[in-house]
């Protein structure tokens, strides 16, 4: 007797919300870990240390991008297999994704550890900031594999129908990170090393919480001995590529912004951007959370060939993204000084630069959510070329020339307009493409 998965029959809005809130809270808390590091370092060590830790954020982004690449690629195929009723293949895909990620991440960590100084200076470090970058990353790289395991497990656990536990694991990490940051920086005076230790210890405990899912009777996350398949491995990397671009581009964007601000506005510009970027990292995860909520639902319905519900899910996701994008932009534009005040005492020039810049920067949130939802949707139904193109346009193809041209033509203040201009043009291009190819939403296969 075949049992029908409740995902196939439950009303879509309550179903989406049951995935949305845990996904958004989970992603938000992941970014809050980085924000907390910045706030504690800014107050407890100083602005130069803050700039140093911000320069280390791209390393976090590299590790996270690998776990997203393999995790989202594997989890998409995992949910499609469950939708098709093929549980054995789902088990093989989980084992393949987990093993592949460990091999790739450990290789990258080894490379980064042996080339830390050269890479740090490429990322924009100076003689003043490098000691803090080194101090922070020595600990982070040592325990970085747990950071990626936690992220991959949270993705698969969400796809296995347990979004609340995925959220609980990340809540545990976030709360412990705050407590340990306070103890290590303000009580024990460990400085930047204490900040890194807090993140590492909190992540290990959060990962342990996620492992409780393996003891759940309904869990389909099972390790199997026969799992390697070249075709599946290629599919994991192909389907996960848009997710990799999202996170890897964060590292590229931070590096390019740092270099540009240093060129036009000096060290104060880099520090002002660091303040804005910490807030942006948190806000960005709100929209990543929408995509994380959509992905398991869209992939399952795609595998089960429930096309009407698939289209309805896209509409719900777009409406959610637009409302949240507009709300986020308004809050950021109305209260920029209050948000920048989170980073403690800084010079008037730096605070003014960050506050004024964020008002312009925040307009991009109106378009960001729409772009992310479309990319996540196409990725989840295996239309990898479209999803990859969207991500490349918003983060590389449009962003880089805009970052170069705007300050040259309109002055240094125009650097802040790069994000909204790139996102806005990308949204217009997506609209034009959908208008020209309306059946692309319901069709299947790559395009």
C-alpha positions, 0 to 999 in steps of 0.5 A: 500500500502506497502512502501519500506524503502530506506535502502533496495534499496540505494547503500551500500557504500553511505548508510554505509558512511551516518551512519559511519561518524555520528557514528564515530564522535559521539563515538569519541566525547563521548570519547573526553569528558573523554580526555578533563577532563584529559587534563584540570585536568592535566594542571589545577590541577596536575598529582596526580589529573589526576591519581585520575580522571583516577581511576574514569574512570571505574565507567564511563565504568560501567554506559556506559556498562549498557546503551550499554548492554540494548541499543544495545540489544533493538535497535538490536531487534528494527531494526529487527522489523522494517525490518519485518514491525512490528512497534508496537513491535518496540514501545514496545521494545523501551519502555521496553529498556528505562524503564529497563535501568533506573531501573538498572542504578539507582540501581547501582548508589545507590550501588556505592554511598554508597560504594565509598571508598571501591570500589575506593581502589579496583580500585587502589586508594591510600591515595594520589589519593582517595580525587580526586576520591571522589571529581569527583565521588560525582558529576558524580554519582549524574547526572550519569543517564543522561549520560546513557539516552543520550547514549541509546537515541543516539543508538535508534535514529541512529536505527530510521534512524536519525544518524545526530541528534544522532551525533549532540547531542553528539557534543553539549555535547562535545563542552559544556564540553570543554567550561565549563571545562575551565570556572570551572577549570581555571576561577572559580578554582573549581578543580576536582569538576569543571571538573565533573560539566562541564561533568554533565551539558554538558550531560544534555543539549546534552540529551535535544538536542536528545529529539528533535527526538520525535517531528520528524514526521518520528520518530518511537520512541514512548512510549507505556503503554503495553510494558513488555514482559519477552521473549523480556527482556531476548532477550535484555539482551542476544543480548546486552551482547557482547556490555556490555562485550566491555565496562565493560571489559574496566573497568576491563582492566583499573583496572588490568593495574593500579594494574600491573603498580603499582606493577612493576613500582610504581606510575609513571607507573600508571601515564604513563598508565593514559596518554596512556589510555586517548589517547587509549579511544579516538582511541577505539571509532573510531572502536566502531563507525564502529560497531555502523554504521553497527549495524542498517543496518545489523539488518534491512537487517537481519530482511528483509532477504536481505542476499546478501546485508548483506554479502556485508555490512560485507565486507565493514565494515572489509575493513574500520576497517583494513584501519583505524586500520593500519592508527591509528597504524602508526600515534600512532607509529610515533607521540607518543611524540606529543600525550603524550605532550597533558598532559602538564608538567610531569617528564621526566621519566613518559613522556619517559615511556608513549611515549615508551610504546605507540609505542608497545601498538599501534600495537594492533589497526591493529587487534582491528577493525577487531575483533570489526566488526566481533563481532558487525556483529554477534551480529546484526544477533542474533548470540550471542554466537559467538559475546560473545566469541569474546569479552570474548577472546579479553578482558578476556580469552586472556588478563588476562593471557597475562598481568600476564605472559608477564612482568614475562617472559620479564620484565616490558616493556612487559606490553605494549604488552598485548593489541596487543598480545591479539587482534592479537591472537583473530583475528587469531582465528576468521579467523580460525573459519570463514575458517572452517565454511564459511556458518556461515555468511549467516545463521540465528539464534544463534550459 
